[in-house]
Structures are given as C-alpha cells and as structure tokens.
Amino acid sequence: MIPVIYWSGTGNTEAMANAIAEGIRDAGEEANIIEVDSATQEVVESAEKIAFGCPAMGAEELEEGSMRPFMDDVNPLLKGKKVLLFGSYDWADGEWMETWEDEVRGQSVSYIDTVIAKGEPDSDAVEECKKSARALCEA
Ligand SMILES: Cc1cc2nc3c(=O)[nH]c(=O)nc-3n(C[C@H](O)[C@H](O)[C@H](O)COP(=O)(O)O)c2cc1C
C-alpha cells in the first residue's frame, strides 16, 4: 500500500493526488490518499514507497500550518525509501519543488521523482502524474 499524503488549499494538488493514486492502481498496487491533517508518522514509517503533495505557498515554500511541520516530523524517517513529490504552483517557475526535492534527497532516500503542474492540472499534467506514479511502483 502506497500512501499519497497531501495538502491542498483550492483543490489543484488534490486533483494531482487523485491522478497519482489512479496511476498507482493502474500499476496493480494499492493507494491510500490521506489529507495531511489526518496523516500519521506511523503511516510514513511503515511505507517503502510514498508520495507527498503540496503546492507552492508562502514565498516558494511548503504550506506552513500543516505540511511544513509534518515534513519536519517525517523527514528523519525517509532514509532508504522511494519518494514521489508533487504539487501545483502558479506564478513562479517551480523553485519551491527544487528546494523540497533537495531537502528530501538530503534524507538519503533511495529514489526520488517530482511532478509539478501549473494551476489546475490539465490532461497532460494528469497523464504526467499517472506516469510518475507508475514509475514509483516500478522503482
Ligand atoms: C498564500 C499563497 C502563496 C502562494 N505562493 C506561491 C509561490 O510562492 N509560487 C507560486 O508559483 N505560486 C504560489 N501560489 C499559487 C499556488 O501555488 C497555486 O494557486 C496552486 O495551484 C494552489 O494549489 P492548491 O489548489 O492545491 O492549493 C501561492 C498561493 C497562495 C494562496
């Protein structure tokens, strides 16, 4: 079972989470979509593969009320795991995701991939989410 843990303010990252879960299921694995406020450290600890989603917020940052503290809690648990990061952005160029990828890579994960979408994910972005999900399953 692959957890897909996300925060979304206006639904764009949530749509990506749904597409990622669909890609995981297409690959024959189970996906568990969890809004970050309902997620636990135990779910992360027991997963070999995991997807985290958060849009660009603040000034190229993770959402500070829920996602930032959750990542602070679970970062030390990610060593050796296979991780997919995803999220939506709007006016910038995806810098928040580069920073987030560096942060997670620094936890000595064994695999990392990222997928970003500008605003509401269009059909190409949905397809990219599914493709990255299948790659996570095969990693
Ligand atoms: C408070 C706030 C801060 C934001 N900061 C950024 C930012 O730094 N860079 C960016 O490209 N988009 C930024 N955005 C735009 C969101 O990332 C974008 O609207 C995204 O699609 C929201 O995803 P969601 O529907 O999952 O909440 C910000 C939006 C809000 C509301």
The ligand as a Gaussian input file, in Angstrom:
#p B3LYP/6-31G(d) Opt

LIG

0 1
 C       -0.719000      32.197000       0.100000
 C       -0.296000      31.697000      -1.261000
 C        1.049000      31.680000      -1.593000
 C        1.472000      31.232000      -2.850000
 N        2.815000      31.250000      -3.158000
 C        3.198000      30.839000      -4.399000
 C        4.573000      30.868000      -4.758000
 O        5.448000      31.221000      -3.961000
 N        4.909000      30.491000      -6.017000
 C        3.974000      30.078000      -6.943000
 O        4.356000      29.737000      -8.069000
 N        2.661000      30.028000      -6.625000
 C        2.260000      30.387000      -5.377000
 N        0.934000      30.342000      -5.036000
 C       -0.036000      29.800000      -6.012000
 C       -0.438000      28.357000      -5.681000
 O        0.694000      27.527000      -5.580000
 C       -1.367000      27.838000      -6.771000
 O       -2.560000      28.599000      -6.754000
 C       -1.700000      26.367000      -6.647000
 O       -2.387000      25.932000      -7.812000
 C       -2.563000      26.077000      -5.418000
 O       -2.708000      24.687000      -5.307000
 P       -3.898000      24.044000      -4.461000
 O       -5.173000      24.218000      -5.281000
 O       -3.534000      22.609000      -4.314000
 O       -3.964000      24.768000      -3.156000
 C        0.507000      30.780000      -3.786000
 C       -0.850000      30.788000      -3.442000
 C       -1.260000      31.245000      -2.199000
 C       -2.726000      31.230000      -1.851000

